[in-house]
């Protein structure tokens, strides 16, 4: 039988009524002739509640026990979903990560999937089960302990199962009805996309779009898994949602596919750094070891053997970065006059595979920002992306202006 993977996020299984609604969608796919693997998240809010319990119990907690606690929410949802399907007359069985098994690395809280042997689930399907309800977000380490994949890890679980079982498609059900050209809460002209290329979705996810977890898109692109993002709260339709697929499947698209933004950014500058070979490594190695996620980097022109080094990072990692830099200075690894943080900035990006062959995108973007009197602090580019760091108070204006100038409210 053809295989289909269906993933339901926390809001889609937030209570028994919503689980019943999701189960009806699963039943409809079974009726079409599919064997279905359902990946479920914990009920909305439950993971945060359990994380709170762990931190209340122990500030310096054992990460293996953290995984044992926070993974339990998915087990509850999987069991309830299987029971609901059974009540509907659909043969279903729930599976925890260790039962499949979902084999992962041994790194707790952010393990990576290494393999998903398919013998156990295939045997269940061969025995007449039509649905395997798998607890998302979790796996088992080489030493047999429960692991978790990091927040949003159920998306990654779903794509990994679709690849491992050669599924026809992987449907991601959430509380939005697809991928938009930008956040509709910021720009009321935002338009839902029928299709978007893997590379575009990967850039948008990494730049702040919350629809899909970045690692899930990476996996889908690597294994050519067709992803469909759709809402569990709308009427069922084969044409619903947004299909994330290979570039070859998209006949025509706008030069720019979307505008992404991240408001929780900070700009940090090391003032008067000694300009010498290896200085960049001396700065960014300690930041990496401290777990600081550095994004944009700019080095000023050197004068009299000194330079300024500026980089951006998440706003909640400023203290980590400052501590790492001061420790490196005390160890004599780097020498600088001061470290200055600006936490009132935001990152705004335009993304599109059409930028590979279209000239003038950067010029149009910069002119639009200039026309709106928005100053650019840092610029970074890639083949299909241009990102700028600006004052946070201008973020919504920048998003709306760029959305308009690139005509994203209209299909190609």
ZIKAWO-V913542 format. One record per residue. RES is the residue in one small letter. SS is DSSP state (2 for helix, 1 for strand, 0 for the rest). PHI is phi as a letter, one per 20 degrees, with the letter a starting at -180 (none if undefined). PSI is psi in whole degrees, 0 to 359 (none if undefined). Layout:
# ZIKAWO-V913542
res=[RES/RES]
ss=[SS/SS]
phi=[PHI/PHI]
psi=[PSI/PSI]
This chain:
# ZIKAWO-V913542
res=[x/x/x/x/x/x/x/x/x/x/x/x/x/x/x/x/x/x/x/x/x/x/x/x/x/x/x/x/x/x/x/x/x/x/x/x/x/x/x/x/x/x/x/x/x/x/x/x/x/x/x/x/x/x/x/x/x/x/x/x/x/x/x/x/x/x/x/x/x/x/x/x/x/x/x/x/x/x/x/x/x/x/x/x/x/x/x/x/x/x/x/x/x/x/x/x/x/x/x/x/x/x/x/x/x/x/x/x/x/x/x/x/x/x/x/x/x/x/x/x/x/x/x/x/x/x/x/x/x/x/x/x/x/x/x/x/x/x/x/x/x/x/x/x/x/x/x/x/x/x/x/x/x/x/x/x/x/x/x/x/x/x/x/x/x/x/x/x/x/x/x/x/x/x/x/x/x/x/x/x/x/x/x/x/x/x/x/x/x/x/x/x/x/x/x/x/x/x/x/x/x/x/x/x/x/x/x/x/x/x/x/x/x/x/x/x/x/x/x/x/x/x/x/x/x/x/x/x/x/x/x/x/x/x/x/x/x/x/x/x/x/x/x/x/x/x/x/x/x/x/x/x/x/x/x/x/x/x/x/x/x/x/x/x/x/x/x/x/x/x/x/x/x/x/x/x/x/x/x/x/x/x/x/x/x/x/x/x/x/x/x/x/x/x/x/x/x/x/x/x/x/x/x/x/x/x/x/x/x/x/x/x/x/x/x/x/x/x/x/x/x/x/x/x/x/x/x/x/x/x/x/x/x/x/x/x/x/x/x/x/x/x/x/x/x/x/x/x/x/x/x/x/x/x/x/x/x/x/x/x/x/x/x/x/x/x/x/x/x/x/x/x/x/x/x/x/x/x/x/x/x/x/x/x/x/x/x/x/x/x/x/x/x/x/x/x/x/x/x/x/x/x/x/x/x/x/x/x/x/x/x/x]
ss=[0/0/1/1/1/1/1/1/0/2/2/2/2/0/0/2/2/2/2/2/2/2/2/2/2/2/2/2/2/2/2/0/0/0/1/1/1/1/1/1/0/0/0/0/0/2/2/2/2/2/2/2/2/2/2/2/2/0/0/0/0/0/2/2/2/2/2/2/2/2/0/2/2/2/2/2/2/2/2/2/2/2/2/2/2/2/2/0/0/0/0/1/1/1/1/0/2/2/2/2/0/1/1/1/0/0/0/0/0/0/0/0/1/1/1/1/0/0/2/2/2/2/2/2/2/2/0/0/0/0/1/1/1/1/1/0/0/1/1/1/0/0/0/0/0/1/1/1/0/0/0/0/2/2/2/2/2/2/2/2/2/2/2/2/0/0/0/0/0/1/1/1/1/1/0/0/0/0/0/1/0/0/0/0/0/0/0/0/0/0/0/1/0/0/1/1/1/2/2/2/2/2/2/2/2/2/0/0/0/0/0/0/0/2/2/2/2/2/2/2/2/2/2/0/0/0/1/1/1/1/1/0/0/0/0/0/0/0/0/0/0/1/1/1/1/0/2/2/2/0/0/0/0/0/0/0/0/1/1/1/1/1/1/1/1/1/1/1/1/1/1/1/1/1/0/0/0/0/2/2/2/2/2/2/2/2/2/2/2/0/0/0/0/0/0/0/1/1/1/0/0/0/1/0/0/1/1/1/1/1/1/1/1/1/2/2/2/2/2/2/2/2/2/2/2/2/2/2/2/2/0/0/0/0/0/0/0/1/1/1/1/1/1/1/1/1/1/1/1/1/1/0/2/2/2/2/0/0/0/0/2/2/2/2/2/2/2/2/2/2/2/0/0/0/0/0/0/1/1/1/1/1/0/0/1/1/1/1/1/1/1/2/2/2/2/2/2/2/2/2/2/2/2/2/2/0/0/0/0/0/0/0]
phi=[none/f/d/c/d/c/d/d/f/g/f/f/c/f/b/f/f/f/f/f/f/f/f/f/f/f/g/f/f/f/f/e/o/e/e/d/d/d/d/c/e/f/g/g/n/f/f/g/f/f/g/f/f/f/f/f/f/b/f/d/f/f/f/f/f/g/f/f/f/f/f/f/f/f/f/f/f/f/f/f/f/f/f/f/f/f/f/e/n/d/f/b/b/e/c/e/g/f/e/f/e/e/e/c/f/e/e/f/m/b/f/d/f/d/a/c/f/d/f/f/f/f/f/f/f/f/e/o/f/d/c/d/e/d/f/f/m/c/b/c/e/g/e/n/e/f/c/c/e/n/g/n/f/f/f/f/g/f/f/f/f/f/f/f/d/l/f/f/a/c/e/d/e/b/e/d/e/q/e/d/f/a/f/f/f/e/c/f/e/g/c/f/e/f/c/b/f/g/f/f/f/f/f/f/f/f/e/p/f/e/f/c/f/g/f/f/f/g/f/f/f/f/d/l/e/f/d/c/d/b/e/e/d/d/f/f/b/f/e/f/m/c/e/e/b/f/g/f/e/d/f/c/b/f/g/d/e/a/d/d/b/b/e/e/d/c/d/d/c/e/e/l/e/f/e/b/g/n/f/f/f/f/e/e/f/f/f/f/f/e/n/e/e/f/d/f/c/c/d/f/f/f/c/l/m/c/b/d/d/d/b/d/b/g/f/e/d/f/f/g/f/f/f/f/f/f/f/f/f/f/f/n/f/c/c/b/f/a/c/d/d/d/e/d/c/b/d/c/c/d/c/r/f/f/f/f/d/d/e/n/f/f/f/f/f/f/f/f/f/f/f/e/l/d/e/e/e/b/c/c/c/c/f/c/b/c/d/c/d/c/f/f/f/e/g/f/f/f/f/f/f/f/g/f/f/e/l/f/f/d/f/f]
psi=[147/149/145/138/130/125/132/122/176/320/334/345/33/337/178/321/319/327/320/319/316/320/325/323/320/315/324/323/323/319/336/353/7/145/131/133/117/126/127/146/174/156/145/127/344/320/316/320/316/323/318/319/317/313/331/328/319/118/321/71/157/118/333/321/328/312/321/323/305/341/347/336/320/326/319/312/319/316/317/321/316/318/319/317/319/320/333/356/14/126/116/153/140/151/131/164/320/340/335/305/153/102/126/174/172/9/109/151/336/49/160/140/131/326/150/91/138/5/315/313/322/322/321/318/318/331/357/351/138/338/131/116/111/133/118/172/353/158/200/136/168/334/13/6/153/137/160/157/7/159/138/9/344/328/315/319/313/313/321/320/321/321/316/328/13/49/149/327/158/113/123/108/130/199/7/155/19/192/129/162/335/181/119/340/340/325/112/354/4/141/138/135/137/321/151/142/151/312/319/316/322/316/314/319/319/340/2/346/131/7/316/148/140/315/327/322/320/314/315/319/320/318/9/45/123/124/138/125/124/167/139/357/359/166/145/135/137/339/6/162/196/131/125/117/183/155/327/338/357/110/308/142/160/156/315/128/329/165/121/158/156/115/344/59/161/147/125/139/126/117/132/66/143/124/103/162/133/0/323/316/321/332/312/342/310/325/318/315/333/356/21/127/90/138/270/143/133/132/128/166/137/137/124/39/8/152/166/141/121/140/161/156/166/143/329/3/10/313/319/315/315/316/317/319/318/324/320/324/318/327/354/13/328/158/124/161/317/161/125/131/136/108/9/46/164/155/131/134/146/140/139/133/338/344/341/323/4/129/156/3/314/316/316/319/312/323/320/317/319/318/333/13/41/119/138/128/320/146/137/151/157/187/326/22/143/125/144/150/126/174/137/327/343/5/309/320/317/315/313/318/318/321/319/312/332/7/39/350/353/140/157/none]
